[in-house]
Amino acid sequence: MTKSELINILAAEQDQLSHKDIEEAVKKILECMTLALAAGERIEIRGFGSFSLHYRPPRTGRNPKTGEAVALPAKYIPHFKPGKELRERVYQAFLNAQYGEATPETLKECRLSVN
């Protein structure tokens, strides 16, 4: 799903805000999240997940064309950790696609077969 698809879905589901208002709200939310991460803050959206920064130490890479060693600097990269509710809903959707309508019993059987 793209940002514009999300905006279109939200606009279609309600009639109190204009498409432009929804677009501005989504853009502002993403901008605030970006600024928070850039400031080193952690973002937590309960049930969905959390965004944080992970440190990558400096390392030696290779130039793919020449094979020459290249020093790559340390950096922080954004990291997303899904929340429990999101993990369970995605897993349930996977089971439904894989095995038909999943029930708590089939979920338990699948978990046992994985372990």
N, C-alpha and C positions, 0 to 999 in steps of 0.2 A: 504494500500500500504506500502510495506517495503522499506527500503533504497535501497536494491539490485534491487527491481522492478523499482524504480524511475530511477536508473542508467541505467538499460536495456532499459527503454522507451526513455530516453534522447539519448542514443547511437543509437537506431534504427531510431530516427527522424533526425539525422544529420550524415554527413560523413566526417566532417572536423577534428574532434578530435577522438582519439582512445578511446576505452572502458576504458582503464586504466586511461587516462587523465580525462575523465568524472568522474570516480570513485574517483580519487584524489581530483577533484574540489568539489564534493559533500561532501566528508569527511572533507575538509578544511573549507567549509562554515559552516557545523555543529559544527566543533571544535571552530571556531571563535564565533559562537553564544553562545556556552556553556561557553567559557571564558568570554564573555561580561556579561552574566547572573551571573556567579560566582563572577564577580567584582561589581555586583549590578547595572549594566547598564540596561536600557530599550532598547529593539530592536523593531523597527517599520518597517514593510514592507507594504508600501501603497497599499491599495486594498486587501491585504491578511489578515493582522492583526498585533498585537503587542504582544510581550513577555515581561513579567515583573516578579518581585518577590512579593509575598504576605507574610506578616508576620503572623505566627501562634503563639499565646501566649502559655506559658506553661499551661499544664492541667493535670488532673489526669485521667489516663486510667485504664484498668483492664486487668490482666493476664487472657486470656481465659481458661486456664487449671485450675487455682486455684481460680480465682475470686478475687485475692489479688489486692489491689490498687497499681498502679505504677505511679510514677511521670514522666511525659513526658516533656522534655525541650522545650523551645521556638525554633522555626525554621523558615526559609524562604523557601517557595516552589515556583517553577516556575508556572506561570499563563499565559494562552493564551487568548487573546480577539480577536475574529474574526473581520476583517474590514467590512465595509458596502458592498463592492462588493462581498466578499466571502459569507456573510450572505444572500444577495439577490440571488446569484447563487445557493446556497444550497436550499434555500426556493423555488426557481423556479423549481429545479429538483424534490423536494418533491411534489410540485403541479402537475407536469407532470406525476409523478409516480402514484399519488393518483387520479387525475381527468382527465388524458389525457393531450393533449397539452394545456398548460395554456396560456391565453392571458391576457393583462392588465385588461380586464373586469373581468375575473374569479379571478384574483389576488385580485382585489378590493373587489369582493363579498366575497372571503374567509377571507380577513382581517376584513370586516364588521361583518361576522358571528362569528369571534373569539372574537371581542370586545363586 
